[in-house]
Amino acid sequence: MYAVIATGGKQYRVTEGETLKVEKIAGEEGSEIELNQVLMVADGDNIQVGTPTLEKGSVTATIKSHGRGKKVEIIKFRRRKHHRKQMGHRQSYTEIEVTKIKA
């Protein structure tokens, strides 16, 4: 059984017991959250697709940790113009573990 959920502007295919990193979600470590934007649930040959989401579908997950990803370097450079701009960015994330999928 798996589900397709939307969180943080992205879509993820999740199964029960799976751990994944999503955009930062407010909440304490160890607390349970409920993700209600379920786009699809598949259980073998039984597939339910929402328009755009399933009304009674939800995915329950536990927050394992919060963190920040690897640094992304941004460099803008114009040759022969004495112009060089360098920046960096680290995106925050929340690591969650999917505990229950409900259609």
ABEGO torsion letter per residue (X at the ends): XBBBBBBGGBBBBBBBGBBBBBBBBBEBBGBBBBBABBABBBBEABBBBBOABBAABBBBBBBABBBBBBBBBBBBBBBGAGBBBBBBBBBBBBBBBBABBBX
